[in-house]
C-alpha cells in the first residue's frame, strides 16, 4: 500500500543573508509539487523547509544595519515565510537554526562525532569565502576568487576538524551501492570525481566570530555553519531521539532538492557526517541548475 510508504522531501535550508528571490522560489515550488503529488497518491508526507541563520555573513549583514544577528535573522526569515505564503507552499514543518530543538540536536551530533573519534583540534590556514561560507583550495580559485565568483580572504585560526579524509572509500561505496543517490547523472559524476581526487579533513568550527552554536565543552568556538545547517534535516525529525516516530518513519528515505552550487555540501560532507555519527546517509539528492540569461547565472537583482 502506498500509504505505508512515507515520503520526506526538503528544500535547501535558506541562508538569511538576503531577501528571497527566484532562486529560492524555484526549488521550493519543485518540492511543493512533489509533496502535493505524493499526498494525492496516499503517501505519508513530510515537507520541510526553513532558514539557516548562523554564520559570519549574517553577523556582518546585521552589523551593517545596526541590528543584532537575531533581529536580522527574524526579519529575513519572516520574508521567506511570506514568500511561501504568496506561493501557497504546503510545507509541513518550517525550521529555523536558531530554534532550541535545532541547537540541541546540533550539539548532540557534535558530541556523537567527538565520542566516535571523528573530530580533532588543529589549526586552519587557507582561503575562506564569507559569501559562500566555504573553504577553498588554492587550485579551486579562479582569477583569485572562489569558483562562484565571490571574493575570498586568507584565514588562519585554531579550528576543530572532521576526519573527512577517512571517509573517501566509504563515500565511494555509498555512491556505488546507490546509483540514484545523486542525480542527475552529470552531477553524480562530478561528485564522484571530486571524492576520487582525494578528500582533506574539514574545518568544522570558527573562533573569529561568535554568531553560531557554541561547541560543547569549548564555547570559544562556534560550529561551522554548514555542519550546523545540514543537521536541520534530522533535527526537524527530533534528533538525537532516533527512536521517535518521525525519525523512524522518514529517515533515511529523504529527497533533498538543492542547487548545484551546494551539491558538494549535501552529497559529500552530509553523508560523511551522518555515517560517522552512525546514521544512514540520505536516500536521494537532486541538484537543479541555475536560472540563466545568455548562459550566465541570473543576478539577484
C-alpha positions as CSV (number, residue, x, y, z in Angstrom):
1,X,0.0,0.0,0.0
2,X,1.4,3.4,-0.9
3,X,0.0,4.9,2.3
4,X,2.6,2.7,4.2
5,X,5.4,4.4,2.3
6,X,6.5,7.7,3.9
7,X,7.9,10.4,1.7
8,X,10.2,13.1,3.1
9,X,11.2,16.0,0.8
10,X,13.2,19.0,1.7
11,X,14.2,22.3,0.2
12,X,17.7,23.7,0.8
13,X,17.7,25.4,4.2
14,X,17.9,29.0,3.0
15,X,20.6,31.4,4.2
16,X,19.2,34.6,5.7
17,X,21.9,36.9,4.4
18,X,19.4,38.4,1.9
19,X,15.8,38.6,0.9
20,X,14.2,35.7,-1.1
21,X,14.4,35.7,-4.9
22,X,13.6,33.5,-7.8
23,X,16.5,31.2,-7.0
24,X,14.8,30.4,-3.7
25,X,11.3,30.1,-5.1
26,X,12.3,27.6,-7.8
27,X,13.4,24.6,-5.5
28,X,10.6,25.5,-3.1
29,X,7.9,25.2,-5.8
30,X,9.5,22.0,-7.1
31,X,9.5,20.4,-3.7
32,X,5.9,21.6,-3.1
33,X,4.8,19.9,-6.4
34,X,6.4,16.6,-5.3
35,X,4.8,16.8,-1.8
36,X,1.3,17.5,-3.2
37,X,1.6,14.7,-5.8
38,X,2.7,12.2,-3.1
39,X,-0.2,13.3,-0.8
40,X,-2.6,12.7,-3.7
41,X,-1.0,9.2,-4.1
42,X,-1.9,8.5,-0.5
43,X,1.6,8.7,0.9
44,X,2.5,10.0,4.4
45,X,4.4,13.1,3.5
46,X,6.7,15.4,5.4
47,X,7.7,18.5,3.5
48,X,10.5,20.5,5.3
49,X,11.8,24.0,4.6
50,X,13.4,26.7,6.7
51,X,16.1,29.2,7.3
52,X,19.8,28.9,8.1
53,X,20.6,31.8,10.5
54,X,24.1,31.5,11.8
55,X,27.5,32.4,10.4
56,X,29.9,35.3,9.7
57,X,27.9,36.6,6.8
58,X,24.7,37.0,8.9
59,X,26.8,38.7,11.7
60,X,28.3,41.2,9.2
61,X,25.0,41.9,7.5
62,X,23.3,42.6,10.9
63,X,26.1,44.9,11.9
64,X,25.8,46.9,8.7
65,X,22.2,47.6,9.5
66,X,22.7,48.3,13.2
67,X,20.8,45.1,14.2
68,X,21.6,42.1,16.4
69,X,22.1,38.9,14.4
70,X,18.9,37.5,15.8
71,X,16.9,40.7,14.9
72,X,18.3,40.5,11.3
73,X,17.5,36.7,11.1
74,X,14.0,37.3,12.4
75,X,13.4,39.9,9.7
76,X,14.7,37.8,6.8
77,X,13.2,34.6,8.0
78,X,9.8,36.4,8.0
79,X,10.4,37.4,4.4
80,X,10.9,33.7,3.5
81,X,7.7,32.7,5.2
82,X,5.9,35.5,3.3
83,X,7.3,34.1,0.0
84,X,5.9,30.7,1.0
85,X,2.5,32.2,1.8
86,X,2.4,34.1,-1.5
87,X,3.3,30.9,-3.4
88,X,0.8,28.8,-1.4
89,X,3.6,26.4,-0.4
90,X,2.2,23.4,1.6
91,X,5.2,22.7,3.9
92,X,4.6,20.6,7.0
93,X,7.5,22.0,9.0
94,X,9.5,25.2,8.9
95,X,12.7,25.0,10.9
96,X,15.0,27.8,11.9
97,X,18.5,27.0,13.0
98,X,18.2,29.4,15.9
99,X,15.4,27.2,17.4
100,X,16.2,25.3,20.6
101,X,15.3,22.0,19.1
102,X,17.9,22.5,16.4
103,X,20.6,23.9,18.7
104,X,20.1,20.9,21.0
105,X,20.3,18.5,18.1
106,X,23.5,20.0,16.6
107,X,25.3,19.9,19.9
108,X,24.2,16.2,20.3
109,X,25.5,15.4,16.8
110,X,28.8,17.1,17.6
111,X,29.2,15.1,20.8
112,X,28.5,11.9,19.0
113,X,31.1,12.6,16.3
114,X,33.5,13.6,19.1
115,X,32.7,10.4,21.0
116,X,33.5,8.3,17.9
117,X,36.9,10.0,17.4
118,X,35.8,11.8,14.2
119,X,36.8,15.3,15.5
120,X,40.2,16.7,16.4
121,X,41.6,20.1,17.3
122,X,44.1,21.7,14.8
123,X,45.0,24.9,13.0
124,X,43.4,26.1,9.8
125,X,45.3,28.2,7.2
126,X,43.7,28.7,3.8
127,X,41.2,30.6,1.7
128,X,37.7,31.3,3.0
129,X,34.7,32.8,1.3
130,X,32.3,34.7,3.5
131,X,29.6,34.8,0.9
132,X,29.7,31.1,0.3
133,X,30.6,30.2,3.9
134,X,33.0,27.8,2.3
135,X,36.7,26.9,2.3
136,X,38.5,26.6,-1.0
137,X,41.8,25.1,-2.0
138,X,44.3,27.2,-4.0
139,X,43.7,25.0,-7.0
140,X,40.0,25.8,-6.9
141,X,40.4,29.6,-7.2
142,X,39.5,31.3,-10.5
143,X,41.3,34.6,-11.1
144,X,41.9,34.9,-7.3
145,X,38.2,34.3,-6.5
146,X,36.0,31.4,-5.4
147,X,34.6,29.3,-8.2
148,X,31.3,31.1,-7.6
149,X,33.0,34.4,-8.4
150,X,32.8,35.6,-4.8
151,X,35.8,37.2,-3.0
152,X,38.0,35.0,-0.7
153,X,40.1,36.0,2.2
154,X,43.1,34.3,3.8
155,X,42.1,32.8,7.2
156,X,44.3,31.4,10.0
157,X,42.8,30.3,13.2
158,X,42.5,27.3,15.6
159,X,39.7,25.1,14.5
160,X,38.2,21.7,15.2
161,X,38.4,19.4,12.2
162,X,36.2,16.5,11.0
163,X,38.2,13.5,9.7
164,X,36.7,13.7,6.2
165,X,39.8,12.1,4.6
166,X,39.0,8.8,6.4
167,X,35.6,8.6,4.6
168,X,36.7,8.7,1.0
169,X,36.3,4.9,0.3
170,X,33.1,4.7,2.2
171,X,31.6,7.6,0.3
172,X,32.6,6.0,-3.0
173,X,31.0,2.7,-1.8
174,X,27.8,4.6,-0.9
175,X,27.6,6.1,-4.4
176,X,28.3,2.7,-6.0
177,X,25.7,0.9,-3.9
178,X,23.1,3.6,-4.5
179,X,23.3,4.6,-8.2
180,X,20.3,7.0,-7.8
181,X,21.6,8.7,-4.6
182,X,22.9,11.7,-6.5
183,X,21.0,13.0,-9.6
184,X,21.1,13.9,-12.4
185,X,23.9,11.7,-13.6
186,X,26.1,14.6,-14.6
187,X,26.1,15.8,-11.0
188,X,26.7,12.3,-9.7
189,X,29.8,12.1,-11.9
190,X,31.0,15.5,-10.7
191,X,30.7,14.3,-7.0
192,X,32.4,11.0,-7.6
193,X,35.3,12.8,-9.5
194,X,35.7,15.2,-6.6
195,X,35.8,12.4,-4.0
196,X,38.2,10.3,-6.0
197,X,40.6,13.2,-6.3
198,X,41.1,12.9,-2.6
199,X,39.5,14.5,0.5
200,X,41.1,16.7,3.1
201,X,40.0,16.9,6.7
202,X,37.3,19.6,7.0
203,X,37.3,22.6,9.4
204,X,34.1,22.5,11.4
205,X,34.4,25.3,13.9
206,X,35.3,29.0,13.9
207,X,36.7,31.4,16.5
208,X,36.8,34.7,14.5
209,X,33.1,35.4,15.1
210,X,30.6,34.5,17.8
211,X,27.2,34.2,16.0
212,X,26.7,30.4,15.9
213,X,26.0,27.4,18.1
214,X,28.7,27.0,20.8
215,X,30.9,23.9,20.5
216,X,30.1,21.6,23.5
217,X,32.9,21.9,26.0
218,X,34.6,24.8,24.3
219,X,32.3,27.8,23.8
220,X,35.1,29.9,22.4
221,X,34.4,28.0,19.2
222,X,31.1,28.0,17.2
223,X,30.0,25.2,15.0
224,X,30.8,25.8,11.3
225,X,27.7,26.9,9.6
226,X,27.4,24.0,7.2
227,X,27.6,21.3,9.8
228,X,25.0,23.4,11.7
229,X,22.8,23.9,8.7
230,X,22.8,20.4,7.2
231,X,21.8,19.0,10.6
232,X,18.4,20.6,10.2
233,X,17.2,17.7,8.1
234,X,17.4,15.4,11.2
235,X,16.9,17.9,14.0
236,X,13.5,18.6,12.4
237,X,12.8,14.8,12.9
238,X,13.6,15.0,16.6
239,X,17.3,14.0,16.5
240,X,19.0,13.0,18.8
241,X,15.9,10.9,19.7
242,X,16.2,8.5,16.7
243,X,13.6,6.1,18.2
244,X,10.7,8.6,17.9
245,X,8.0,8.0,15.2
246,X,9.0,11.0,13.0
247,X,12.6,9.9,12.7
248,X,11.8,6.2,12.3
249,X,9.2,6.9,9.6
250,X,11.1,9.4,7.5
251,X,14.8,8.8,7.8
252,X,16.8,7.9,5.7
253,X,14.1,7.9,2.9
254,X,14.6,11.6,2.1
255,X,14.8,13.5,-1.2
256,X,16.9,16.6,-0.8
257,X,16.2,19.2,-3.6
258,X,19.2,21.5,-3.8
259,X,21.0,23.9,-6.1
260,X,24.1,22.6,-7.9
261,X,26.2,25.2,-6.1
262,X,25.6,23.5,-2.8
263,X,25.8,19.9,-4.0
264,X,29.2,19.2,-2.5
265,X,27.9,20.0,1.0
266,X,24.9,17.7,0.5
267,X,26.4,14.8,-1.4
268,X,29.9,14.7,0.2
269,X,30.0,16.3,3.6
270,X,26.5,15.5,4.7
271,X,26.6,11.7,4.0
272,X,30.1,11.6,5.7
273,X,28.8,13.4,8.8
274,X,25.9,11.0,9.1
275,X,27.8,7.8,8.5
276,X,30.5,9.0,11.0
277,X,27.7,9.5,13.6
278,X,26.3,6.0,13.0
279,X,23.3,7.2,10.9
280,X,22.2,6.2,7.4
281,X,23.0,8.6,4.6
282,X,20.2,10.3,2.6
283,X,18.3,8.2,0.0
284,X,18.4,10.8,-2.8
285,X,19.9,14.2,-3.5
286,X,18.7,16.0,-6.6
287,X,20.7,19.1,-7.8
288,X,19.0,21.5,-10.1
289,X,20.7,24.1,-12.3
290,X,20.7,27.9,-12.2
291,X,18.3,30.3,-13.9
292,X,20.4,31.8,-16.7
293,X,20.4,34.6,-19.2
294,X,22.5,34.1,-22.3
295,X,24.4,31.3,-20.5
296,X,25.2,33.4,-17.4
297,X,23.7,32.9,-13.9
298,X,20.8,35.4,-13.4
299,X,21.7,38.1,-10.9
300,X,19.6,38.5,-7.7
301,X,18.5,42.0,-8.8
